[in-house]
Amino acid sequence: SRVTVCGWVRTVRAQKDFTFVKLNDGSSFRELQAIIEQGAAGAAEISAQGAGASVRIEGLVVESPAKGQEVELSCTAAGEHSVRVLGGVDAKAYPLAKKKHSQEFLRTIAHLRPRTNLIGAVARVRSTLAGATHRFFQDRSFLYVHTPIITTADCEGAGEMFRISRTDGDAEEAEAAVEPTPAAPSAEDLAALQASKDKVRDLKAAGVTGDEFAAALSEMQRLKEVCGEKELSKKEKKAQAKAAAEAAEKAANKEFFGQPAFLTVSGQLSVENYCCSLGDVYTFGPTFRAETSNTTRHLAEFWMIEPEMAFADLTDDMDCAEAYIRHCAATVLEACAPDIDFFANRVDKDLPARLKQLAEQPFKRMSYTEAVEVLQKEIESGAAKFEFEVAWGKELQTEHEKYLTDKLYHGPVIVYNYPKDCKAFYMRLNDDDKTVAAMDILCPGIGELVGGSQREERLDVLDKRLGEMGMPQEEYWWYRDLRKYGTVPHAGFGVGFERLVMLCTGVQNIRDVIPF
């Protein structure tokens, strides 16, 4: 059949009678080979091009005699076919010449790296996972809620948040209007001031006047100014108070919302509002963490999938999270087969088997206490040695999580009922008063993929937890209201989307699974 195709050139090989062009339009990992007869319109123009050029080719789809491809595009003069270069490329200047480039280099040209096989395949898997996420929750009647990116609440209570501030002229003027805080007086100056005060008092008591008393009084006044104890007249005091009030008002105006605001670290607290009114809901959007961490597993900006289920407990939470991860693995295996083959050949040969295991086999479940006991036995037997201590009450480190998934159980592990001191204030306190109804899903090669919990629905217990963690109740008044008015047992979890993409591609650096 006669067709017109558009795409970017991967390779051009010109011969006497024909030019062979491999073309890719980004929709699939597979390339289409076009065989262009030298007499066809535009053949000479395409022969002079190289990788990266964009072209439009008209021809016939014919069966291909070449190995590894079912069809090819034939562009001939007799068929009145044509080829047109839409955007040429200077082969000497093009940074993606036909050779292997390091991921470090490709991160410096983020605007062009989607044209590479790796990033193109990652992008298709990422898109597939986003669609699979919405289908999973929509098919189960979850409502999709858009939660705010700008917030005043710290969901995790860790304080690792990006603060929002204005950059217009009014804000800069307000910033300049705030007087700098004077340096605190030194201990020597304070001691000298007290000695001067004592001397003036003693001279007064002795009835000393004249130059000696005047000199002592002058020195005391000087030291008062040094120590911030300058005595002002009533008029000066009134003027100073007015200036301070104006400065404070300008400083407050600097905050766009009248109070400090931040980029959200999680949509959970917001989406809980809708859960406690409309039932099962989920949010899927960008979140931000101001962590000073430069590892292959952390980003400052990343995406989170965060469902919340009403009338649900920790078991319901674990069941839903496991079903979601298995659904994602099965979808990628079915929809992205050519990309998965590429990852198996170039990135991780065990990826297809691992995804098949994720999709088909139930996840191992064990309590935090059981996990600690198992790891301690491995240490005692000499089978394992860790950098970080394994002890009840301490967080499981990445090396502990990977030992559980990669060495002991060779698959995903759900660890639940963590010590309360290791988890956030909103997680439901268990009856033992030591642990909370929290769970993490740990996956081979990734570590923690999912974190979730049953939420604390009892107001008195929530208030106690806020107090224990030094978090002011007034800042969470709306969250507390959900417990005052028709409180309901509910649970939810969060999935780091980039880590999910890493799991489904085998790519080890998180910077290579996010577009920018």
Summary of the structure (lengths in Angstrom):
residues: 516
radius of gyration: 33.3
end to end distance: 39.4
largest distance: 124.3
contacts: 1559
relative contact order: 0.10
helix: 42%
strand: 22%
